[in-house]
Each structure stands twice: as C-alpha cells, then as structure tokens.
Amino acid sequence: MPESRQAAPRGAPGSGSGGGGFWAIRLTVERALGAAIEEALAAIAGSVSRFEENPDWPEPSDSWCVEAIADRKPDRDGVEALLAATAEALGAPAPAFEIVAIEDIDWLALNRRQFPPVTAGRFFVHGSHFEGAVPEGKIAICLDAGPAFGSGTHGSTQGALMAIDRLAGRGPWRRVLDLGCGSGILSLALAAVTDAEIVASDMEEAAVDNVAANAAANGVGDRIVALHEHGVGAAVRARAPYDLIAANILAEPLISMAGDIAEVAAAGGTVILSGLIAPQEHDVLAAYRRAGFDHRMTLALGPWSTLLVTTRRRGRGLDT
C-alpha cells in the first residue's frame, strides 16, 4: 500500500489537468530502503509516493516503487549523489533511477492513486474524492493529502488506529492528548470513539493548521484543540493530566520523552506508542518501565510495532 509525504506542488490545480513542466524521478528499491529513499526525495520534490510492487496485494512485497514529482527538472548528478548516500547509510548499493518529463498531470487522479481508502480496525480512512459507500460497521474519517504526516497508509499510523479501536469503550477518557499529531488522524479517531476533550499538539505549525481544517471537515472542530508545541511543552502541561495519550512519532523521541509523558499522564492512564519497529521495542519499553509504566499490549503490523502501556504512579486527578 502507498504512503505519500505531500500533496500536489504549490500552484498545481486541485483537479483536472495541470500545466506542463513537471518531472518525475522513478525507481524501484528493496523494501528496507523504501522509507529512507522516500524521505530523501521529499527534500527536493513537491510530492513523493511509495508503492508496493506486488500485483498480489495484500500479500507483502520485497520491492517498492518510489516516485517523486518536481515542478522543475531535477539535477541528475544531485539526485544520483543523494540516492547513493542514502543507500550507503543503510549498507546498500546505489539504486538505479530515471528522470522523465511529465507534460500534463491530472492531480485528482494522482491523489486518488496515492490515497486509496484504508481500513484499520473499525476505521475507514478516505479522501474527499472518495465516492463509494463506507463499509457497514466502519467509522469513516475523511482526510486529504496535506503537508503533515498521517494519511493512514503507513503501518505505524494503522497500528495506532487499531489500538484506539481496541481501547474504545474502556474509558472513561475525559482528557486525551495526541502528541506529535501530524494531520490529526488519531485525534479524529479519538473524537469518533470517545467523548473526551482532545488536545492535538505538534512542533510543525503547518500541522496545527492541518489538524484544525481536518477536524472541521469531520464535524469535530469544537472537540479538538490544536497546539503548536515542541514535545511536552508548557501548553501541553497546562492541560494535564491526560487519561489517554497517543504518540505516533519515532523510537528515539519516544524514549527521550518517556519521563515527560509520565509527568502528564493521569493515574492509571494509558499511552499508545507507535512509530517504531520490532527491534526497537526493547529499548522503548525499558524507558517507559523506568518512567513508571507497565506494558499491556503489543500490536504488530508488518515491521511496525504499536505498544500500549499504563502508568502505575499516583496522578493528580483531572481537577486542574
């Protein structure tokens, strides 16, 4: 399944055909290189997507097709050096690639291809271009491609959504934190299955604007407070403690923030930790055990792991 970093380049039309002058960088790499190559190309392109090279999906594939689209002709030597350095850092040979001119782009068709509907637990995530019927028993979340991470196609996001689905009804969740919220997809899911006050924070200002727009589009704009905040900062702390915290980030920041997260978690509070792979579970869990948490559950989705932990420390209650 695909994962994309960004919407159409600035100035591109929202539907129909766009003007010419666009260029595509295309290559096929081993699965282990896919995310790193996508991340590298995102620095020089307006839109980057990654697709499994597998006609028998949903069976896993060993190869990924990566396509980056730019609004000017990329420098071949620069692209070659970038890809070679990225591959070398992972102990792999430099991948072959091609740069081709695109005379005309149907951005709506591209968006549909990059963002097909995704099902994770009871959640059915789709773009505003989706014209089909929501499957029976599913909870719809409408989310378009944007500058913030979290379209629902990435394994770490799907794992976090599945964890939220499993936790639904186990509250009460009165105050919830979506830490490193990106597009706000987890906040939207939390709003759908709880009556909680939801705080969504991110260090990227664009993400905060994106969350507000997505919350309004899903009819929960009055339920989600979006904060521009770095980590567990003052604005996040001012609204603590939180009964439930969702943090879909990366292993390293999850580890470094374990103590801070413990300080804002309510007594008996639950924390969803996502954005890590199986070999990183031990280090992440060790950090949270030291911070006063107990491990309750692990959800594995391909190489990605989602951990559920609960605090065993005495909290301050929710009367702040």
C-alpha positions as CSV (number, residue, x, y, z in Angstrom):
1,M,0.0,0.0,0.0
2,P,1.3,3.5,-0.7
3,E,2.4,6.2,1.6
4,S,2.8,9.8,0.4
5,R,4.7,12.7,2.0
6,Q,2.9,15.7,0.5
7,A,0.1,16.9,-1.7
8,A,0.5,18.4,-5.2
9,P,3.2,21.1,-5.5
10,R,2.1,24.6,-4.7
11,G,0.2,26.2,-7.6
12,A,-0.9,22.9,-9.1
13,P,-4.7,22.7,-9.8
14,G,-6.8,20.7,-7.5
15,S,-8.5,18.7,-10.2
16,G,-8.4,18.0,-13.9
17,S,-5.2,18.7,-15.9
18,G,-2.4,20.9,-14.7
19,G,0.1,22.8,-16.7
20,G,3.2,21.2,-18.1
21,G,6.7,21.5,-16.8
22,F,6.7,18.7,-14.2
23,W,9.3,16.0,-13.8
24,A,9.2,12.5,-12.2
25,I,12.1,10.7,-10.5
26,R,11.2,7.0,-10.5
27,L,13.0,4.0,-9.1
28,T,12.4,0.5,-7.6
29,V,14.2,-0.4,-4.4
30,E,14.2,-3.2,-1.8
31,R,11.6,-2.8,0.9
32,A,14.2,-2.0,3.6
33,L,15.2,1.1,1.6
34,G,11.8,2.4,0.7
35,A,11.1,4.7,3.6
36,A,14.6,6.2,3.6
37,I,14.6,6.9,-0.1
38,E,11.2,8.5,0.1
39,E,12.4,10.7,2.9
40,A,15.4,11.8,1.0
41,L,13.5,12.6,-2.2
42,A,10.9,14.6,-0.1
43,A,13.6,17.3,0.3
44,I,13.8,18.0,-3.4
45,A,10.3,17.2,-4.7
46,G,6.8,18.5,-4.2
47,S,5.2,15.1,-4.0
48,V,6.7,11.7,-3.1
49,S,4.9,8.4,-3.0
50,R,5.9,4.8,-2.4
51,F,4.0,1.7,-3.7
52,E,4.5,-2.0,-3.2
53,E,5.5,-3.6,-6.4
54,N,3.1,-6.5,-5.9
55,P,0.1,-7.5,-8.1
56,D,-1.0,-9.9,-5.3
57,W,-1.5,-7.3,-2.7
58,P,-2.3,-7.5,0.3
59,E,0.5,-10.1,0.4
60,P,3.7,-8.3,1.4
61,S,6.2,-7.5,-1.3
62,D,10.0,-7.2,-1.2
63,S,10.1,-4.3,-3.6
64,W,8.8,-0.7,-3.5
65,C,8.3,1.7,-6.4
66,V,9.1,5.2,-5.4
67,E,8.0,8.2,-7.5
68,A,8.9,11.8,-6.7
69,I,7.4,14.7,-8.7
70,A,9.0,18.1,-9.0
71,D,8.0,21.3,-10.8
72,R,11.4,21.8,-12.3
73,K,13.9,19.5,-13.9
74,P,16.0,17.7,-11.2
75,D,19.8,17.8,-11.4
76,R,20.7,14.2,-12.3
77,D,24.1,14.3,-10.6
78,G,22.5,15.7,-7.5
79,V,19.8,13.1,-7.4
80,E,22.4,10.3,-8.0
81,A,24.5,11.6,-5.1
82,L,21.5,11.9,-2.8
83,L,20.3,8.3,-3.6
84,A,23.8,6.9,-3.3
85,A,24.4,8.5,0.1
86,T,21.0,7.3,1.4
87,A,21.6,3.8,0.2
88,E,25.2,3.7,1.5
89,A,24.0,4.8,5.0
90,L,21.9,1.6,5.1
91,G,24.6,-0.6,3.7
92,A,23.1,-1.0,0.2
93,P,24.3,-0.2,-3.3
94,A,23.2,2.9,-5.1
95,P,19.8,2.3,-6.8
96,A,19.2,2.9,-10.5
97,F,16.6,5.6,-11.3
98,E,15.1,7.5,-14.2
99,I,14.1,11.1,-14.6
100,V,11.2,11.7,-17.1
101,A,9.3,14.8,-18.2
102,I,5.6,14.9,-17.5
103,E,3.7,17.0,-19.9
104,D,0.4,17.0,-18.1
105,I,-0.7,15.8,-14.6
106,D,-4.2,15.1,-13.5
107,W,-3.7,15.9,-9.9
108,L,-7.1,14.5,-8.8
109,A,-6.2,11.1,-10.4
110,L,-2.8,11.2,-8.8
111,N,-4.3,11.9,-5.4
112,R,-6.7,9.1,-5.8
113,R,-3.9,6.7,-6.7
114,Q,-1.7,7.8,-3.8
115,F,-4.5,7.8,-1.3
116,P,-6.9,4.9,-1.7
117,P,-9.3,4.2,1.2
118,V,-7.6,2.5,4.2
119,T,-9.2,0.2,6.8
120,A,-7.6,-0.1,10.3
121,G,-9.8,-1.8,12.8
122,R,-13.2,-0.2,12.6
123,F,-11.8,3.0,11.0
124,F,-12.2,3.6,7.3
125,V,-10.0,6.5,6.2
126,H,-10.7,8.1,2.8
127,G,-10.1,11.3,0.9
128,S,-12.8,13.8,-0.1
129,H,-12.6,12.4,-3.6
130,F,-14.0,9.1,-2.4
131,E,-17.4,8.5,-4.0
132,G,-18.1,4.9,-2.8
133,A,-20.0,3.7,0.2
134,V,-18.5,3.4,3.7
135,P,-18.5,-0.4,4.6
136,E,-21.1,-1.4,7.1
137,G,-19.9,-1.2,10.7
138,K,-17.0,1.1,9.8
139,I,-16.3,4.6,11.2
140,A,-15.5,7.0,8.4
141,I,-12.6,9.5,8.6
142,C,-12.3,12.0,5.7
143,L,-8.7,13.1,5.3
144,D,-7.0,14.6,2.2
145,A,-3.3,14.7,1.5
146,G,-1.5,17.6,3.2
147,P,1.9,18.8,4.4
148,A,1.6,16.9,7.7
149,F,2.3,13.2,8.2
150,G,-0.6,10.9,8.8
151,S,-2.7,9.8,5.8
152,G,-3.5,6.4,7.3
153,T,-1.5,4.4,4.8
154,H,1.6,4.0,7.0
155,G,1.9,0.9,9.2
156,S,2.7,2.9,12.3
157,T,-0.5,5.0,11.8
158,Q,-2.6,1.9,11.1
159,G,-1.3,0.3,14.3
160,A,-2.2,3.4,16.4
161,L,-5.7,3.4,14.8
162,M,-6.1,-0.3,15.7
163,A,-5.0,0.4,19.2
164,I,-7.6,3.2,19.6
165,D,-10.2,0.9,18.2
166,R,-9.3,-1.8,20.8
167,L,-9.4,0.8,23.6
168,A,-12.8,2.3,22.7
169,G,-15.3,1.9,25.5
170,R,-12.7,1.1,28.1
171,G,-12.5,4.6,29.5
172,P,-13.7,6.9,30.7
173,W,-11.4,9.0,28.6
174,R,-12.1,12.6,29.8
175,R,-8.9,14.3,28.5
176,V,-6.8,12.9,25.7
177,L,-3.5,14.0,24.1
178,D,-2.4,13.4,20.6
179,L,1.3,14.1,20.8
180,G,3.0,14.8,17.5
181,C,-0.4,14.9,15.9
182,G,0.7,15.4,12.2
183,S,-2.5,15.5,10.2
184,G,-4.6,14.9,13.3
185,I,-5.8,11.5,12.1
186,L,-5.5,9.9,15.6
187,S,-7.4,12.9,17.1
188,L,-10.2,12.3,14.6
189,A,-10.3,8.6,15.5
190,L,-10.3,9.5,19.2
191,A,-13.1,12.0,18.7
192,A,-15.2,9.3,17.0
193,V,-15.0,6.8,19.8
194,T,-14.8,9.0,23.0
195,D,-16.4,12.0,24.4
196,A,-13.1,13.3,25.6
197,E,-11.6,16.8,25.3
198,I,-8.8,16.2,22.8
199,V,-5.6,18.1,22.7
200,A,-3.5,17.7,19.5
201,S,0.0,19.1,19.5
202,D,2.8,19.3,17.0
203,M,6.1,21.1,16.6
204,E,5.2,21.9,13.0
205,E,2.9,25.0,12.6
206,A,1.6,23.6,9.3
207,A,0.4,20.5,11.1
208,V,-1.6,22.6,13.6
209,D,-3.4,24.4,10.7
210,N,-4.0,21.0,9.0
211,V,-5.5,19.5,12.2
212,A,-7.9,22.4,12.5
213,A,-9.1,22.0,8.9
214,N,-9.4,18.2,9.1
215,A,-11.3,18.5,12.4
216,A,-13.8,21.0,10.9
217,A,-14.2,18.8,7.8
218,N,-15.2,15.8,10.0
219,G,-17.6,17.9,12.2
220,V,-15.5,17.8,15.3
221,G,-13.9,21.2,15.2
222,D,-15.3,22.0,18.6
223,R,-13.8,18.8,20.2
224,I,-10.1,19.2,19.2
225,V,-7.7,21.9,20.5
226,A,-4.7,22.2,18.2
227,L,-1.4,23.4,19.8
228,H,1.9,24.5,18.2
229,E,4.2,23.0,20.8
230,H,7.5,21.2,20.8
231,G,7.3,17.9,22.7
232,V,5.7,18.0,26.2
233,G,5.9,21.8,26.5
234,A,4.1,24.3,28.7
235,A,0.9,24.5,26.7
236,V,0.6,20.7,26.8
237,R,1.4,20.6,30.5
238,A,-1.2,23.3,31.3
239,R,-4.0,20.9,30.2
240,A,-2.6,17.8,32.0
241,P,-3.2,15.2,33.3
242,Y,-4.4,13.0,30.4
243,D,-6.3,9.7,30.7
244,L,-5.1,8.6,27.3
245,I,-2.0,9.7,25.3
246,A,-1.3,8.7,21.7
247,A,2.2,9.3,20.4
248,N,2.9,8.2,16.8
249,I,6.4,9.6,16.4
250,L,9.7,7.6,16.3
251,A,11.6,5.4,18.7
252,E,14.3,8.0,19.7
253,P,11.9,10.8,20.7
254,L,9.6,8.3,22.3
255,I,12.5,7.2,24.5
256,S,13.7,10.7,25.3
257,M,10.2,11.9,26.3
258,A,9.3,8.9,28.5
259,G,9.7,10.9,31.7
260,D,7.9,14.0,30.3
261,I,5.0,11.8,29.2
262,A,4.8,10.2,32.6
263,E,4.5,13.6,34.2
264,V,1.4,14.5,32.2
265,A,-0.3,11.0,32.3
266,A,-3.2,10.6,34.8
267,A,-3.1,7.8,37.4
268,G,-3.9,4.6,35.6
269,G,-3.6,6.4,32.3
270,T,-2.9,4.6,29.0
271,V,-0.3,5.6,26.5
272,I,-0.2,4.4,22.8
273,L,3.4,4.3,21.5
274,S,3.8,4.0,17.7
275,G,6.3,4.8,15.0
276,L,8.8,2.1,16.0
277,I,9.9,-1.2,14.5
278,A,10.2,-4.6,16.3
279,P,13.9,-4.4,17.1
280,Q,13.3,-1.1,18.9
281,E,10.6,-2.4,21.2
282,H,13.0,-3.5,24.0
283,D,14.6,0.0,24.3
284,V,11.3,1.8,24.2
285,L,9.7,-0.4,26.8
286,A,12.7,-0.2,29.0
287,A,12.5,3.6,29.0
288,Y,8.8,3.5,29.9
289,R,9.2,1.0,32.6
290,R,11.8,3.2,34.2
291,A,9.4,6.1,33.9
292,G,6.7,4.2,35.9
293,F,4.7,2.4,33.2
294,D,3.7,-1.3,32.7
295,H,3.5,-2.9,29.3
296,R,0.0,-4.1,28.4
297,M,-0.1,-5.0,24.8
298,T,1.9,-5.1,21.5
299,L,0.3,-4.8,18.1
300,A,2.5,-5.8,15.2
301,L,1.7,-4.8,11.6
302,G,4.4,-5.8,9.2
303,P,7.7,-4.4,10.6
304,W,5.9,-1.8,12.7
305,S,5.0,-2.2,16.3
306,T,2.5,-0.3,18.5
307,L,2.8,-0.6,22.2
308,L,0.2,0.0,24.9
309,V,1.5,1.0,28.4
310,T,-0.3,2.2,31.5
311,T,1.1,4.2,34.3
312,R,1.3,2.8,37.8
313,R,2.2,6.1,39.5
314,R,-0.3,8.2,41.5
315,G,-1.6,11.1,39.4
316,R,-3.1,14.5,40.2
317,G,-6.6,13.8,39.0
318,L,-8.5,15.9,36.5
319,D,-9.4,18.8,38.6
320,T,-6.6,21.2,37.3
